[in-house]
Amino acid sequence: MRALLVNPWITDFKCHDFWIKPYGLLRIDNLLKSGGFEIDFIDCMNRFDDDLPFEYKKEKEFGKGEFYFEEIKKPEIYNKLTRKYKRYGLPYEIFIKKIESLKKPDIILVTSNMTYTYEGTFEVIKILKEKFLLTPLILGGIYATLCYKHAEEKSGADMVWPGQINNKFIQIINKVTGAKIEQQFKKEFFLELTPDYSVYFDKNGRYNIPYVVTKWTEGCPFSCTYCAIKLFTDNFLRKEKKDIIKELDFYKNLNIKNIAFYDDALLYRTVFIKDLLREIIKKNYGFNFHTPNGLHCAYIDEEMAVLLKEAGFVDLRISLESTDYNIQKITGGKVTNEIFKKAVNNLKKAGYKGTDIGVYILAGLPGQTFESVLRDIEYIKQYRVKIKLANYSPIPGTADFLKLKPEIMAELKTEPLKQNEFYFLTINNDYGWEKNEEVKKIITEYNNSLKS
């Protein structure tokens, strides 16, 4: 049996490679191989693809970088936005060339990114269905889960799979293809199933990307009102220590230097994490660990801060979201200003500089004002750490989405493109586009001042 797995283009106003990899699709790759499938894997967002010009493979700090992009026509919905609209990822001609060179697959699996980037996904599906008309195509991923009905009606996929892979997913693959993949993974959500990074090996059998992404946990024990994680799973699960160490040993053998976590609650259950970090320190891997999703301040005590530093966690991201007590309380109550203060002090005491610590603040939450965001900025400034602005994107199914006006909710549900953070700024009366530009300028000037 042969399967084609595709990570599609991202169509948006901005997109940078802050350790982006299709983690779920790479795990499915491993699953299918265990069932005897031959795999063709195309990652449209692979900056290090052999067919890309050299200038797009240049690395910035810790393996980050800029994607190749082509400017494309904006949907009419975005006409009020002055920014350029782009298709990020492999050039169109290179993607077509790759498709033309493939043998006919027995099944095609396409993942999806954010809800408002679905146009790139649709374009990939259209090309694949024209080339392999009779091959069943299943669409999964974030957009497919959060906008299931829209994807079912408009994506062009033969089937839309919402949520994560499980034994039912295996049954569907077996039924559609006639394969006989054994349901050998007993743990929920196939927690022990690791991503298959061999799809990125070059012709000499070497891994040619400067980073990998991983998850040590699945789900989140918290219920932040702006977050969609509960729409994927209500559970919180953690890999076993032996499986994590085995995975890290494998990455060491690949000569990986940078590992980014996609976990939503990495430090939860600190006894386990501290024990694991001690083992990592003992083994002296030499990895640079990155936390783009943000760490929970409440678990960064003095000992945790020291262990993170010694284990190789660099350029840390921690989550504050807001300094307003009322916003903190109604959005989930997972952090307070006092908890944040202790976390930052512990990190600095452990040896982190202010420029090593990035603090996420949210802007544009329903009811959040411009003045509230300014207060957040002024509060963080006193700690001399970097500020990372995260604009609120309205996600159907979340508690905060239900706080929007009924007519706006209906509008956003009908057209996922309108869930884009930039579009939402044009209709948010409490915190709009001009205010956001002012905030970005203030933050940029402040962050630059930290370097001097």
N, C-alpha and C positions, 0 to 999 in steps of 0.2 A: 504494500500500500504506500501511496505517496501523498504527503500533505504540503500545502503551501501556506505559510504563515506570513502575514504582512502587518507591519507597523506603519500606518499611513502618514501623509503630510499633515502638518499643522498650519491652518490658515488663521491668521490673526494679525494684530497691529504690532505685536512684539513677541519675541521668543528667543531666549538665550539658553545655551546648553549648561545649565547648572546641574550636571550629572543626571541627564535624562536618558532612561532606558525603559523598554517595555517589559517591566518585571513579570507581569502576569503571563504574557505571551511566551517569554523565555522559559517559564515553568511548564507551560503547556507543551512546549517543544520537548522538554525532558519526558513528560508524560507519554507523548506519542511515540517517542523513540523506545520507551520501555515496552510499547506494544508492537514493535517491529516496523514502525513507519520510517520511510525515507523522508527527509525534511528538506524543503527549499524555504529559506528564510530571507525576507527582504525587509530591512529596516530603513524606511525613507528618511529617518532622522539620525542616521549614522554619519557623523562628521568625518569619520575616518574610512569611509567606503573607498575601495581601491579605485573606483572610477571617478572620484572627485578630484578636481585640481588641487595641487599641493597647498595653495594659499588658504584653503578652507579646513586644513588639518592642523593649523597652527594652534598651539595650546596657550591658554592663559594660566593663571595661578591654579595649581591643584588639578589640572586637566580640563578646566572649564574653557568655553570658547564660543564663537559666533557661528550660527548656522548659515549655510548657503540659503539664499532666498531669491524669489522672483516676484516682482510687484505684479499684482493681478487686480482685476476690476473689483471695486467694493460692491457688496450688496446694497441695494437702494436704502435699506434700513440704516446704513451707516453714513449716508450722504452728509449729515451734519458734522461728522467727525473729520477733521482736517488731516489726520494722520494717514500715512500710506498703508494699504492693505496688502499683505504678502502671503505667498505660499512658501513655507519654510521646509527645507529638507532637500532631498536629491533633485537635481534638474529633471524636468519632465521627460526629456529625451533619454536620459540614463535609466529612468524607471521603465519606460517602454522597452528599451533594449534588454533589460533584465527579464521582463515578462516574456518577450519574444523568444528568449533562449531556453525557456523552461519546458520540461516534459509535462504532459497533461496530469494534473493532480487528481486524486480521488476526492479530496475535500479541501476547501479553502477556509482559513480562519483569519479574520481581520479584527484587530483591536481598535479602540477609539480613545481619544483624549478628552479634553474638557468639552462640555456640552456645546459651547459656542464656537468650537473649532471643527464642527462636523462637516463643513464643506470639503475639506481635504479628504476626509474619510469617504464621503459620497463619490468624489472624483475617482479615488482608487477603486472602489467597488464597481463603478461603471466600466472602467477599463478592464478589470478582471472578468466581469460577466460577458463583455464583448469578446474577450479572448477565449474564455472557458465557459461557454454558454450553459452547458449541461452539468457542470460541476457544482455541487451544493456549496453554498457560501454562508458561513455563520459569522455574525457580527457580535462582538462582546466589548467589554471595557467600560470606561466611565460614562461616556455619553449614552451607550446602549443601556446601561443600568438606570441612570437618572432620568432619561427621556425615552423610556421603552416604547411607548405608544407612537411617538414621533418617528423613532427609528424603524419600527415595524411598518409604518405606513409609507415612509419616504426614502429610506436608505437604499433600497434595491437589493438588500440581502435576502436570502431565502429563509433565514431564521435569525432571530435576535436572542442572544443569551444574556439575561440580566444577572448581575451578581458574580460570585466567585465560582471556581471550578469545584465540583464535588462528584460523588458517585453517579448522580443523575446525568451529569455532563458526559461521563464515560459511556453510559448507556446510549446516549444520543449519538456519540461518535461511532460506537459499534453498530448501531442500527442503520445509520446513514451510509456507512462505508462497507459494512460487512466484516469489519475488523473484530478481533477478540482480545481487546485490552482487558487484562485482569484487574478487578477492583482490589488491588493489593494495598492501597494506602488507607489505613484504618483511621488515622487521626482526622479530625474535622478540618476542612479546607486544605487538606493535603499539606499540612504544616511542614512536614519533613521533605517536601519536594522542592529542590533548589533550582535556580535558573540555570539554563544551559548556555554558557558563554562561548562554547566552541563554535557557535555560528559566526563569531567575529574573528576567528583565526584567519591569518593570511595564508598565502600559498605555501609558506614555509612552516606552517603549523604554529605560528606565534600569535599570541593575543595582542592586537595592535591598537588597543584603546587604553588611555591612561587611567581608567577608573572602572569600577563596577558599582552596582547598587545592590542593596540587600535589605532584608527585614528579619528581625529576630522575634517579632511579635505580629499578631494579627488582631485587628480591631482596636477598640479603645474603651477603658472603663468609665470614661467621662462622657458627658452629654452637652457639649457646647452647642448653643442654639444656632450658630452660623455654620456648623460643620456637617458634612454629609456622611461621615463614616458609619453611622448607625444604619444608613440605607443599604450598606454592603454587608454588615454583620453586627449583631447585638452582642456577640461574645468577645472576650479578650483571651487570647491564647498566646503561649510563649513556646519557642523551640526549646528542646532540651540542650543542656550545656554541651554534651558530647557532639551533637549535630552542628552546633555553632562552631566549635573548635575545628571539626572536620572541614567545614566550609572555609574557614579562615586559612587552614593549612593548604587547601587547594588554591586559594587566591595567592598565597605566598609563593607557591610553585609556578604561578603564572607571572610572577614578578610584578604584581599589582602594587601600586603605591597609595592610591586613593580609593576609599570605600565610603559611599554615601548611604545613609539610612533613610528608608521610606516609612519607618515606624511612626505611629501617631502617639505612642506613649512608651517610648524606649526605656525610660528610667523607672517606670512603675514596678513595684515590688523590688525595693532597693537591695535587699539581702542577696537576691539572686544576681542582680547586675553587678554589685560590688565584688562578689565572688568570681564572676566571669571576668571582670576587668583585672582582677589580681592575676588570673591565669594568663590573660593576654599580655600583661606586663612581664610575667615570668618567661613567656615564650619569646618576647622581644621581636615581634613581627616587623616593626618598623613602618606600619601603615599610618597614613593620615586619615583619620575618621572625620566625616562631615555630617552635620545634622540639619539639612535644609528644611525639614518639617518643624523644627523648633523643639527645644527641651522644656520639660515641666519644671518651673522654678522650685516648687515645693520639695523636690527630691535632691536638690543640689546643696547638701550640707557640706561641712568642711572636708570630711573624708571622701565624699563623692567627687568634689571638685579636684582634690589631689589625684584620685584614681583616674579621672578623665584626662587630666593633664599628662600623667605618666603613661597612660595607655596610648596616647597619640591623637586625642581629639583636638582638632585645630579649627580656627575660624568658626567658633561656636555660634549657633543660633538658639536664642531662648525666647519663649513666648510670654509677652505681657498683655498684648492686645489693647488694653485701655487702663488708664489710671483712675478713671471715674468709678467710685465704689458702686454706684447704682448699675452701671453697665457691667461691671465685673460680676455683680450678684445675679442679674437677670440673664446673663449669657452662659452661666454654668458655675460660677463661683470657684474656679480651680486655682485662681491666683489673687493675691492682694499686693498692695504696694510694699507692705512690710516683708512679705515672702520674697518678692522680687529684690528688695534691698539686700536681704541676707544672702540670696543666691549670687548676686553680683559681687558682694564683698568676699564671699567664699572663693569665687573664681579668681578674683584679683589676688587674694592671699595665697592661692595655689600657684600663682605665677603667670596668669593670663593678663595681657595688656588690654586696655580699653578697645584698641583696634582689633583685638582677637574676638570680641564679643559683639554680636549683632542682636538687637532687640526688636522683635516684631511688634508693630502697632497696627491696629485695624482702622481704616477710615471709610466712612460711608455706610456704617451699620444703620438699619432703620431707626430713625430718631436721633442719631448721633450728629452733633453740630460741628461746624468749623471751629468754634471756640473750644470745644471739648478736645479736638485733635491738637490744637495749639497748646493746650494745657499738658497733654501727654508729652509733647515734644520738650516743653520747658522742664517737666519733671525728670525726664531721662537725661537731659543735658548735664544735670548736676553730678551724674555718675561717670561722665566722660566715656561712654560706650557708643558704638555705632547704632544708628536708628535705621530700621528696615521697614519701609512702608508697605503694607499689604492692603490693597483696595478691596472692599467687600464686593463679592459677586453673589447675586441672589440665586440660591440653589433650591429648586422645587423639592418639597418633602422635608425641609429643615424647619425648625421652629421660627427662625427669624423671617423666613419667606412668608409665613402666615401673618406676620405683622404688617406686611405691605397692604396698600389699598386694594380692594377686590379687583378693580379694573386693571391695575398694574400687574397683579398676580395672573390674571387671565391672559394679559398680553405676553408676559414672559413665558408662561406655560405653552402657549400656542407657537411661539417662535423662539427656540433656544438661542439664536444669534443675539437676542436681546438680553441674554443673561451675561453677556460680556461686561466686564467691569467698566470699560470705557463708555459703552452705551448707557449703562445704568447711571453714570455720572451726569448724563445729559437730561435725565428725567428725575433725578434726586433733588428735591427742593431744599433739603436740609444741608446737603453737602454736594455741590455741583462741580463741573469741570474747572471753572476758573479758580475756585477755592482749592481744588486739588493741585492745580499747577503751582499755586502759591505755596502750599505745603511742601511739595516736592523741592521747590527752590530753597526753602528754609532748611530742609533736611540735608540737601546736597551741600550747602554752604557749611553747615555744622559738621557733617561727616568729613569734609575736606579739611576742616580746621584741626581735626584729631591727628592728621598726618604730620602737622608741623610741630 
